[in-house]
Amino acid sequence: MRVYLDNCCYNRPFDDQTQIKIRLETEAKLAIQDLIKKGELKLVWSYILEMENDDNPFLIRRESIAQWSSVATEFILKNEHIETEACILQTLGLRPKDALHLSCATEASCDAFITTDKGILNKNNRIKEIRIISPIDFFDI
């Protein structure tokens, strides 16, 4: 199974872990990463993940997240098709970067787009090209 985690997901362990939902999402995200390390899941990385992570002002977070690019089995580069699809996704109310992440995951034929972003998760039923799911719900697949 090919998976794409967005930046919200990668940053979840750095959020306030005293909140139960955040802590559960963190544990689920870490379990997903364990499956990736074991080779049971294939991770897809993209240029927009790279760009967004490079803009992270927190060095430890940025370096921790960047390490996952070397674990990825595929790196999606920017291309016209991705940008066109992202524009279409924006008409559904997605923010530009979120639309680019989803377009990259779709371009890579990922089976799941994993996010903790409520704005994206709430549009799940409007986007048919890929399964959008939270780290917790991923384990119900």
N, C-alpha and C positions, 0 to 999 in steps of 0.2 A: 504494500500500500504506500502510495506517494502522498506526503503531507507537506503543507506550507504553513508555517507559523508566522503571524504578523508581529510587528514591533511591540504592540500592546502585550502580546503573549510573552515575548522574550523579556520584557521589562517587569512582568508580574512579580517575580521574586523580590524585587526592590521596592514594592509597594508596602503599605501598612499591613503587616501580617497579624495585627490584633483583630482585624475584621475577619470573621469566620469565612465568608465567601471568598475573599481574597486569598486566605490561607489555603482553602480547598482547591481553588484554581491553580495556585502555585504548586501544590502537591501533585495535581493532575498533570500540569505542564512538565514537571520534573520527571514524572513517570513516563510521559511520552518521549522525553529526551533519552531516558534509559532504553526504551525500545529502539530508538534510532541508533544509539551506541551499540546495541546488540545486533543491529542489522535487520531487525524485524520490521522496521519502517524505513522508508527512504525519504530523506529530507531534501526539499528544493529550496534554494536560496536565489535571491534576485538582486538586480542593480538597485531597485528602490529600497530594499532592506539595507543594502550597503550604504546608500546615500542617507537614509533616515538615521541609521545608526551612527554614521560619521558626524552627524549634527548633534548627537547626544553630548551635552556639556559635562556629563559625569564620567570621568575617565575609567573608573572601575567597571561601571555598567557597560560602557562602550567596548572595552576590551573583552569582558566576559561574553557579551553577545557576539562580537566579531569572530570569536573562536569557532562558532557554529558554521561559519562559511566553509571551513576546511572539512567539516563532517558531511556537508551536503553532497549528494550524488549528481546534482545538476545545478548550474548557474544560469539563470535567465537574463539575457542581455536586453537592453532597451531596443525596441523596434517599432515600426509604424503600426503594425497590427495591434500590439499591446496598447499603444496610445489611442488608437481608434476605439478599441473595446472599452478602454477606461472612460472615454468621453460618453459612450453609451451608458455605462454604469453610473456615471455622475447624474444622468437624467433621472435615475431612481432615487436620488438624494444622497448618494455617497460623496464623501469628501474626495478631492483629487488624489491624494496619496493612498487612501483606502481603495479607490477604484483601480489604481495602478497595481497595488498588491494583489487584488483579486484577478486582474487581467494576467499578471505574471503566473499566478497559480493555475489559471485556466489554460494558458499557453503551454504550461508544463504537463497538462493532463493530470493534475493532482486529484486524488480521491477525496481529500478533505482540506479545507481552509480553516485553520484553528485560530481563534481569536478570543480575547476577553472584552472586546469593544462592543458595548451594548448597541451602539448605533448601527454597526454592521450586523450583529446578531438579529436585531429587530427587522432587518430587511431580508432575512434568510429565505422566506417563502416567495420573495419577488425575484430572486436570482436563481435561475434554474441550471446554469452552466456548471456549478460546483456545489458540493455540500459544504455549507458554512456551519461551524459547530464550535462550542466552547470546549476548553480542555476537559472539563468534567464530563460533559455529554459525549465526548469522543469515545469513552469507554463503553457506551451503550451501542456502538456500531456493531 
